[in-house]
C-alpha cells in the first residue's frame, strides 16, 4: 500500500496508530471532521463527512487502502449510531468500490460477540452475539465487508478490537487489551497480506486470559509484542452480575432486565429436558 487513508484519524485510536503507520506507507491521508494535531511530512488532512457519499467518494480518490476507524465508539443513541456507524461504514465501502480501492482494515469490536460468557473460548467463526447497539453496528460493518468482497473483490481485515486504551485499568481489560504497536501490526497485516478476503480476527495482545481463539491471526503472521498484565494499572471499581457474566462487561447491562440467560449447547439441552 503506497497511499493509505485513515478515517477517524483525529480520534483516540487514530492518534495512537498514526506514528506507527506513517513510516510504513508512502502517504497517509487523514480523514475526519476535525483536523488532527501535528501533521507529518507524508500526511495530509481531508475534511469529510462519511455519511455523505459524495464526500466519502472524493476523500478516497487515488487511495490504495483504507484504515476505517471512524464512528461512535459507545452509547445507546441508536439514531446517532445508525448515522455514523451504519451509514458511514456503508458509504465508506461504496466509495472504495467507486474508486477501485482494493483494501480496507475495518475497526470492529469485541462487542460484536460480547454476550458470550466469560470463560468460553470464542472463535471468529462462531455466530455473532452483540451486546449493545454499538456491538450491533459492528456486526453490520463486518457483514458489509463480506458483501463488498463477494460483489467487488475488496479485501478486508475486520479486527475485533478488545481494549485499546493507553493501559489496562481493570481485570476485564487485562483479558482483552491490545497495545498500540500490536494493533498497528495487525493493521499492517490487513493492508498487505495476500490471502485476506473478508477475514475476521480478534485484536488482543499476549494475554494470559484466553477468551478468544485467535489462531487465524497467528497464521497471518501476527506476533503480539506486549503482555497486558505488564502494563496494567488496576483502578477501583465494581461490575454488576450481568457485566461479570459476559465478555462485553458493562455494555451487556444496557437495557438488560437482570436475568442472566445462556444459550450454549449445554443450556439448550437442559431446557429441552425440562420441556420433555
FENKAQUI-V421148 format. One record per residue. NEAR is the number of other ideal C-beta (glycine too) atoms within 8 Angstrom. Layout:
BEGIN
NEAR + NEAR
END
This chain:
BEGIN
9 + 7 + 12 + 16 + 15 + 16 + 13 + 14 + 14 + 12 + 11 + 7 + 12 + 15 + 11 + 10 + 15 + 15 + 7 + 10 + 15 + 11 + 6 + 5 + 12 + 5 + 10 + 14 + 13 + 17 + 14 + 16 + 6 + 6 + 9 + 13 + 5 + 4 + 8 + 9 + 3 + 8 + 12 + 8 + 10 + 9 + 8 + 12 + 7 + 16 + 8 + 9 + 8 + 6 + 10 + 16 + 12 + 8 + 14 + 14 + 7 + 4 + 13 + 9 + 14 + 15 + 16 + 13 + 13 + 12 + 11 + 11 + 7 + 5 + 9 + 7 + 8 + 7 + 6 + 9 + 14 + 10 + 10 + 13 + 15 + 11 + 11 + 14 + 16 + 9 + 13 + 16 + 14 + 11 + 14 + 13 + 11 + 8 + 11 + 5 + 14 + 8 + 14 + 17 + 15 + 13 + 12 + 12 + 10 + 15 + 13 + 14 + 15 + 17 + 10 + 11 + 9 + 8 + 4 + 9 + 7 + 10 + 7 + 10 + 3 + 8 + 3 + 7 + 10 + 13 + 13 + 13 + 11 + 15 + 16 + 9 + 15 + 15 + 11 + 11 + 14 + 15 + 8 + 11 + 15 + 10 + 9 + 14 + 13 + 6 + 5 + 6 + 5 + 14 + 12 + 17 + 15 + 13 + 15 + 16 + 13 + 13 + 11 + 12 + 8 + 2 + 8 + 14 + 9 + 9 + 6 + 9 + 14 + 14 + 11 + 14 + 18 + 13 + 11 + 9 + 9 + 14 + 16 + 11 + 12 + 15 + 13 + 10 + 14 + 14 + 11 + 7 + 9 + 4 + 5 + 12 + 7 + 11 + 11 + 10 + 15 + 11 + 13 + 11 + 12 + 8 + 13 + 5 + 6 + 7 + 12 + 11 + 8 + 11 + 6 + 10 + 11 + 9 + 6 + 12 + 7 + 11 + 6 + 11 + 9 + 11 + 9 + 15 + 9 + 6 + 11 + 12 + 7 + 8 + 6 + 2 + 5 + 3 + 8 + 7 + 7 + 11 + 12 + 8 + 9 + 14 + 15 + 15 + 10 + 7 + 13 + 15 + 8 + 9 + 3 + 7 + 3 + 6 + 4 + 7 + 4 + 7 + 5 + 8 + 5 + 7 + 9 + 9 + 8 + 8 + 8 + 8 + 7 + 6 + 5 + 4
END
